[in-house]
Amino acid sequence: MAVESFAAWLETPQGRYALAWEQTKTDLLAADIFGFNAVQIGFPQIDFLRANRMPLRFTCCEEGPCTTRADPHHLPFATNSVDLVVLPHILEFDANPHQILREVDRVLVPEGSVLVIGFNPFSLWGLRRLFSGSRGEPPWQGRYLSVPRLRDWFALLGFETRGGAFGCYAPPLRQEKWLARWHCIEAAGDRWWPYLGAVYVLQAIKRQHGLRLVTPKWKDRMARAKALALLPQKPLTQKREEK
């Protein structure tokens, strides 16, 4: 499975290099997003919600040590019940990323946020992927989504994209010592060619135009948050057997 092989790649020098930047930037964005319920979809072994201060934080995946076992195309959360969703590289390795985003739109509360972490196709790493083809080793077999494309998708769903950043300007070198030698290029990349970073974090906010958001009382909202009921659904194994 592509996601599993990608998780193994994160243990390599290349993976640690990209992951360090991703967690730093995600921490900065997630720390300023408030609410009651936060959900990370995919890669439960990496905590991208560690800097967020919401009282209830979940990890959702099909396999692995997550708090909620579910299909990301059919999230078991009530409509308008989640304040933050984090999608770390899950869209790049899924055959139907549009359905995942539709589910994110459904479960998010008005003015809720989604953070997307992905690889930039317009970078040296994106160029490396072109030479690898779809059968390359991780992470080169993923289908990289550009930030302009994601903005178009979010606009169709009624989201407004605002925060975000690009990073990791070193070439996709395999050895840690060579990656370290390119460390000086990070500051130059942020200043002179920020849109050519290998990875990005993009924030989008679910807007409800024409509606006035009425915030419930603290106690009522806390009660609803604690009752973030998982919608009744059959276990994944049973679904596969029925198919």
FENWOQUI-V348581 format. One record per helix or strand. SS is the DSSP state (H for helix, E for strand). FROM is the first residue (numbers start at 1). TO is the last residue. If there is no record, write none. Layout:
SS | FROM | TO
SS | FROM | TO
//
This chain:
H | 2 | 9
H | 13 | 30
E | 37 | 41
E | 56 | 61
E | 68 | 69
E | 77 | 77
E | 82 | 88
H | 91 | 93
H | 97 | 107
E | 108 | 119
H | 124 | 132
H | 147 | 157
E | 159 | 167
H | 176 | 181
H | 185 | 192
H | 194 | 196
E | 199 | 206
H | 218 | 226
E | 230 | 230
H | 236 | 242
//
